[in-house]
């Protein structure tokens, strides 16, 4: 797991989840919307800003593409998987504490 302790935005979390299989930008947008039940709809600017940030952090990487393809494909890295797992644990703790305090 990562030593960093922070909360991911919902959009970033869903982007990481969507990249467990390689996808291009439009595919990421579709998968994020599907995974969130239609709640999270990414605009292109938001998506590409997040992708650039996640690449700089080493959470995802761009796959080498053929010269004939204009679509860049991305995939999650091991560091990105650790980040997603840490966020899942954080979310589980939130739910557990909510169940204790609010009840089931």
C-alpha positions as CSV (number, residue, x, y, z in Angstrom):
1,X,0.0,0.0,0.0
2,X,1.0,3.6,-0.4
3,X,2.2,5.6,2.6
4,X,0.3,8.7,1.3
5,X,-2.9,9.4,3.1
6,X,-5.5,11.3,1.2
7,X,-8.9,11.0,-0.3
8,X,-9.3,10.6,-4.0
9,X,-12.0,12.5,-5.9
10,X,-14.8,10.2,-7.1
11,X,-13.8,10.9,-10.7
12,X,-10.2,9.9,-10.1
13,X,-11.2,6.8,-8.3
14,X,-13.5,5.7,-11.1
15,X,-10.8,6.5,-13.7
16,X,-8.3,4.3,-11.9
17,X,-10.9,1.5,-11.7
18,X,-11.7,1.8,-15.4
19,X,-8.0,1.4,-16.3
20,X,-7.6,-2.1,-14.9
21,X,-8.0,-2.8,-18.6
22,X,-6.4,-0.5,-21.2
23,X,-8.8,2.1,-22.5
24,X,-8.7,5.3,-24.6
25,X,-10.2,8.6,-23.4
26,X,-13.7,8.0,-24.7
27,X,-13.7,4.5,-23.3
28,X,-12.7,5.8,-19.9
29,X,-15.6,8.4,-20.0
30,X,-18.1,5.6,-20.8
31,X,-16.7,3.2,-18.2
32,X,-16.7,5.8,-15.5
33,X,-20.3,6.7,-16.2
34,X,-21.3,3.0,-16.3
35,X,-19.5,2.1,-13.0
36,X,-21.1,5.1,-11.3
37,X,-24.6,4.3,-12.5
38,X,-24.6,7.4,-14.5
39,X,-23.8,9.8,-11.6
40,X,-20.2,10.7,-12.8
41,X,-20.0,12.1,-16.3
42,X,-16.6,13.3,-17.2
43,X,-16.1,16.3,-19.5
44,X,-13.1,16.0,-21.8
45,X,-11.2,18.7,-20.1
46,X,-11.7,17.1,-16.7
47,X,-10.7,13.7,-18.0
48,X,-7.5,14.8,-19.7
49,X,-6.4,17.0,-16.8
50,X,-6.9,14.1,-14.5
51,X,-5.0,11.7,-16.8
52,X,-2.1,14.1,-17.0
53,X,-2.0,14.5,-13.2
54,X,-2.2,10.7,-12.7
55,X,0.6,10.1,-15.2
56,X,2.8,12.5,-13.3
57,X,2.1,10.7,-10.1
58,X,2.9,7.3,-11.7
59,X,-0.6,5.9,-11.2
60,X,-1.2,5.3,-14.9
61,X,0.8,5.1,-18.0
62,X,0.2,5.7,-21.7
63,X,0.5,2.6,-23.8
64,X,2.7,2.8,-26.9
65,X,0.4,3.2,-29.9
66,X,0.8,2.6,-33.6
67,X,1.4,5.6,-35.8
68,X,-1.9,5.1,-37.5
69,X,-3.9,5.5,-34.3
70,X,-4.7,8.9,-32.9
71,X,-6.3,7.4,-29.8
72,X,-4.0,7.2,-26.8
73,X,-4.6,4.2,-24.5
74,X,-3.9,4.2,-20.8
75,X,-3.5,1.5,-18.2
76,X,-3.2,1.6,-14.4
77,X,0.3,0.9,-12.9
78,X,1.2,-1.0,-9.8
79,X,1.4,2.3,-7.9
80,X,-2.0,3.2,-9.2
81,X,-3.4,-0.1,-8.1
82,X,-2.0,0.5,-4.6
83,X,-3.6,3.9,-4.6
84,X,-7.0,2.5,-5.6
85,X,-6.7,-0.3,-3.0
86,X,-5.9,2.3,-0.3
87,X,-8.9,4.4,-1.3
88,X,-11.1,1.3,-1.2
89,X,-9.9,0.6,2.4
90,X,-10.6,4.3,3.3
91,X,-14.1,4.0,1.9
92,X,-14.8,0.8,3.8
93,X,-13.8,2.5,7.0
94,X,-16.2,5.3,6.3
95,X,-19.0,2.9,5.7
96,X,-18.2,0.9,8.8
97,X,-18.1,4.0,11.0
98,X,-21.3,5.2,9.5
99,X,-23.0,1.9,10.2
100,X,-21.8,2.0,13.8
101,X,-23.0,5.6,14.4
102,X,-26.1,5.7,12.2
103,X,-27.1,2.0,12.4
104,X,-27.8,-0.5,9.7
